Amino acid sequence: MTQVAPLRPNDDKDIVRILLIGDEPNLLRTLRRNLLGRGYDVLIALDDVEAYETSESQAPDLFVLNLDFTSVNVDGLQICAELRRKSQSPIIVLSAVGSEGIKIRAFDLGADDYVVMPFGMDEFLARVRSTLRRWSAYKAGVVNHAHVILSGDLLINTDSRQVTVRGDVVRLTPHEYSVLLYLAQHAGKVVTHRELLKAVWGDQYGDEREYLRVFVSQVRRKIEEDPLRPSYILTEPGVGYRFAQGQSS
């Protein structure tokens, strides 16, 4: 299949590379034109094979994946899962299906955001900017708070962005790490759903509680001895979450 944008090494670290994945030419052209106009380097993959090859050879900073393939027999959710296995770069999923079940499935497989089609271009570009800001901060290891946060057997090193439980390193995605860090930085305080969404995903978020259910569940599976009886991230029913008060330094 034809690659719409030429593949080339990303030697300029200031250039943000975005890979669009899908098989709807009109949508891809519209997204590409708007992203190019904002200074992004944009690549296109028309199926799963191109997506994986481009991911490995070009290391995109962001994936934009349209789940709704119609002309080729591929599974958009499977692509999402495989991209997450290959890369930590954020994934924005697009779909005409807005059911909570599909959203949760996409998040479980590694998506960082979910945009229901049709959508406004301003909204889409705002989500791209928000996602890339979080990713850039994660890669740069931006530190605004204490060097170490310690609670029981859980240790968060904000310089290295490394999380350990009982001395074992825990691998978290950027958004999982951001959820955990924000709660830990506000230990003992009830953090509302809206506050946590805005802190992690950006100011345009606030009502997407299914995001939090999935990401908190994923973090609990990785840091809690018994995820069903969490000792670190506690649920405040109908309000939000609270990180159990611990010792920090």
C-alpha positions as CSV (number, residue, x, y, z in Angstrom):
1,M,0.0,0.0,0.0
2,T,1.1,3.6,-0.7
3,Q,2.6,5.6,2.2
4,V,1.1,9.1,2.0
5,A,3.9,10.8,3.8
6,P,7.6,9.9,3.2
7,L,9.3,8.0,6.0
8,R,12.5,9.7,7.2
9,P,14.6,9.6,10.4
10,N,13.4,12.1,13.0
11,D,16.7,13.8,13.6
12,D,15.1,17.1,14.7
13,K,14.0,16.5,18.3
14,D,11.8,19.5,18.2
15,I,9.6,18.0,15.5
16,V,6.6,16.1,16.8
17,R,5.8,13.0,14.7
18,I,2.2,11.8,14.6
19,L,1.1,8.5,12.9
20,L,-2.5,8.4,11.6
21,I,-3.9,4.9,11.3
22,G,-7.1,4.1,9.4
23,D,-8.7,3.4,6.1
24,E,-11.0,6.3,5.6
25,P,-9.2,8.6,3.0
26,N,-11.3,11.7,3.6
27,L,-10.8,11.6,7.4
28,L,-7.1,11.0,7.1
29,R,-6.6,13.8,4.6
30,T,-8.5,16.2,6.8
31,L,-6.6,15.3,9.9
32,R,-3.3,15.3,8.1
33,R,-3.9,18.8,6.6
34,N,-4.9,20.3,10.0
35,L,-2.0,18.7,11.8
36,L,0.6,19.7,9.1
37,G,-0.8,23.3,9.4
38,R,0.2,23.2,13.1
39,G,3.7,22.2,12.4
40,Y,3.5,18.4,13.1
41,D,5.2,15.8,11.0
42,V,2.4,13.5,9.9
43,L,2.6,9.9,8.7
44,I,-0.2,7.6,7.6
45,A,-0.7,3.9,7.9
46,L,-3.6,2.3,6.1
47,D,-3.7,-1.1,7.9
48,D,-2.1,-3.0,10.7
49,V,1.0,-4.0,8.9
50,E,1.9,-0.5,7.9
51,A,1.1,0.7,11.5
52,Y,3.5,-1.8,13.1
53,E,6.3,-1.2,10.5
54,T,6.1,2.6,10.9
55,S,5.9,2.4,14.6
56,E,9.2,0.4,14.7
57,S,11.1,2.4,12.1
58,Q,9.9,6.0,12.9
59,A,9.1,5.9,16.6
60,P,6.1,8.3,16.5
61,D,5.4,10.6,19.4
62,L,1.6,10.1,19.1
63,F,-0.7,7.5,17.4
64,V,-4.1,8.5,16.2
65,L,-6.0,5.3,15.5
66,N,-9.4,5.1,13.9
67,L,-10.9,1.8,15.2
68,D,-13.6,1.6,12.5
69,F,-11.9,-0.2,9.6
70,T,-14.3,-0.9,6.7
71,S,-12.2,-1.6,3.6
72,V,-9.6,-4.0,5.2
73,N,-10.3,-6.9,7.5
74,V,-8.3,-5.8,10.6
75,D,-9.3,-5.3,14.2
76,G,-8.7,-1.8,15.4
77,L,-8.6,-2.8,19.1
78,Q,-6.0,-5.4,18.3
79,I,-3.9,-2.7,16.7
80,C,-4.3,-0.6,19.8
81,A,-3.0,-3.5,22.0
82,E,-0.1,-4.2,19.7
83,L,1.0,-0.6,19.5
84,R,0.9,-0.4,23.3
85,R,3.1,-3.5,23.5
86,K,5.6,-2.0,21.1
87,S,5.6,1.7,22.3
88,Q,4.9,3.9,25.3
89,S,3.8,6.8,23.0
90,P,0.3,7.9,23.7
91,I,-2.6,6.6,21.6
92,I,-5.7,8.7,20.8
93,V,-8.5,6.4,19.5
94,L,-11.3,7.6,17.2
95,S,-14.5,5.8,16.6
96,A,-18.2,6.4,15.7
97,V,-19.1,4.0,18.5
98,G,-19.5,5.9,21.8
99,S,-20.6,3.1,24.1
100,E,-18.9,2.9,27.5
101,G,-18.1,-0.7,27.0
102,I,-16.0,-0.1,23.9
103,K,-14.3,2.9,25.6
104,I,-13.3,0.8,28.5
105,R,-12.0,-2.0,26.3
106,A,-9.9,0.5,24.4
107,F,-8.4,1.9,27.6
108,D,-7.7,-1.6,28.9
109,L,-5.7,-2.3,25.7
110,G,-3.6,0.9,26.1
111,A,-5.5,3.9,24.7
112,D,-4.9,7.2,26.4
113,D,-7.9,9.1,25.0
114,Y,-11.1,8.2,23.1
115,V,-12.8,10.7,20.7
116,V,-16.2,9.9,19.4
117,M,-16.9,10.8,15.8
118,P,-18.1,13.1,14.4
119,F,-16.0,15.7,16.3
120,G,-15.0,19.3,15.9
121,M,-11.5,19.9,14.6
122,D,-10.8,22.4,17.4
123,E,-11.7,19.7,20.0
124,F,-9.5,17.2,18.3
125,L,-6.5,19.5,18.1
126,A,-6.9,20.5,21.8
127,R,-6.8,16.8,22.7
128,V,-3.7,16.3,20.6
129,R,-2.0,19.2,22.4
130,S,-3.0,18.0,25.8
131,T,-1.8,14.5,25.2
132,L,1.5,15.6,23.7
133,R,2.1,18.0,26.7
134,R,1.8,15.1,29.0
135,W,4.0,12.9,26.9
136,S,6.7,15.6,26.6
137,A,6.7,16.1,30.4
138,Y,7.0,12.3,30.9
139,K,9.9,12.0,28.6
140,A,11.7,15.0,30.0
141,G,11.2,13.8,33.5
142,V,9.8,17.2,34.6
143,V,9.9,17.4,38.4
144,N,7.8,20.0,40.3
145,H,7.5,18.3,43.7
146,A,9.5,16.2,46.1
147,H,12.2,13.8,44.9
148,V,10.8,10.8,46.7
149,I,7.3,9.9,47.7
150,L,7.1,7.0,50.1
151,S,4.0,5.2,51.4
152,G,4.4,1.8,53.0
153,D,6.1,-0.5,50.5
154,L,5.4,1.9,47.6
155,L,8.1,4.3,46.5
156,I,7.8,6.9,43.7
157,N,11.1,8.6,42.5
158,T,9.9,11.7,40.7
159,D,13.4,12.4,39.2
160,S,13.6,9.0,37.5
161,R,9.8,8.6,37.2
162,Q,10.3,5.1,38.6
163,V,7.8,3.3,40.8
164,T,8.8,0.4,43.0
165,V,6.8,-1.9,45.3
166,R,8.8,-3.8,47.9
167,G,11.9,-3.0,45.8
168,D,10.4,-4.4,42.5
169,V,10.1,-1.9,39.6
170,V,6.5,-1.4,38.4
171,R,6.1,-0.5,34.8
172,L,3.4,2.1,34.3
173,T,2.2,3.9,31.2
174,P,2.6,7.7,31.2
175,H,-1.1,8.3,32.1
176,E,-1.0,5.5,34.8
177,Y,2.0,7.2,36.3
178,S,0.4,10.6,36.2
179,V,-2.7,9.3,37.9
180,L,-0.7,7.7,40.7
181,L,1.6,10.7,41.1
182,Y,-1.2,13.2,41.4
183,L,-3.0,11.2,44.0
184,A,0.2,10.5,45.9
185,Q,1.1,14.2,45.8
186,H,-2.2,14.9,47.5
187,A,-2.1,12.1,50.0
188,G,-4.9,12.1,52.5
189,K,-7.0,14.5,50.4
190,V,-10.1,13.4,48.5
191,V,-9.4,14.2,44.9
192,T,-12.6,14.6,42.9
193,H,-13.1,12.9,39.5
194,R,-13.2,16.2,37.8
195,E,-10.0,17.5,39.5
196,L,-8.1,14.3,38.6
197,L,-9.3,14.3,35.0
198,K,-8.2,17.9,34.5
199,A,-4.9,17.3,36.1
200,V,-4.0,14.3,34.0
201,W,-5.8,14.8,30.7
202,G,-6.3,18.6,30.5
203,D,-8.7,21.4,31.2
204,Q,-11.2,20.2,28.5
205,Y,-11.9,17.0,30.5
206,G,-14.0,16.5,33.5
207,D,-16.9,14.2,32.8
208,E,-15.1,11.1,31.5
209,R,-15.3,9.0,34.6
210,E,-14.8,5.8,32.7
211,Y,-11.2,7.0,32.0
212,L,-10.5,7.0,35.7
213,R,-12.2,3.7,36.5
214,V,-10.0,1.9,33.9
215,F,-6.7,3.7,34.8
216,V,-7.1,3.4,38.6
217,S,-8.0,-0.3,38.1
218,Q,-4.8,-0.7,36.0
219,V,-2.6,1.0,38.6
220,R,-4.1,-1.0,41.5
221,R,-3.4,-4.2,39.6
222,K,0.3,-3.2,39.5
223,I,0.9,-1.7,42.9
224,E,-1.7,-3.3,45.3
225,E,-1.1,-6.6,47.0
226,D,-4.9,-7.2,46.7
227,P,-6.4,-4.9,44.0
228,L,-9.9,-5.7,45.3
229,R,-8.9,-4.5,48.8
230,P,-6.6,-1.6,47.9
231,S,-4.4,0.0,50.6
232,Y,-3.0,2.9,48.5
233,I,-5.7,4.2,46.2
234,L,-9.0,4.3,48.0
235,T,-12.3,5.0,46.4
236,E,-14.6,7.8,47.8
237,P,-17.9,6.6,46.4
238,G,-19.6,9.2,44.1
239,V,-16.8,11.7,44.7
240,G,-13.4,10.5,43.6
241,Y,-10.3,8.9,45.1
242,R,-7.9,9.3,48.0
243,F,-4.3,8.2,48.4
244,A,-3.8,6.7,51.8
245,Q,-1.8,9.0,54.0
246,G,1.8,7.8,54.1
247,Q,5.3,9.1,54.8
248,S,6.9,11.3,52.2
249,S,10.3,13.0,51.9
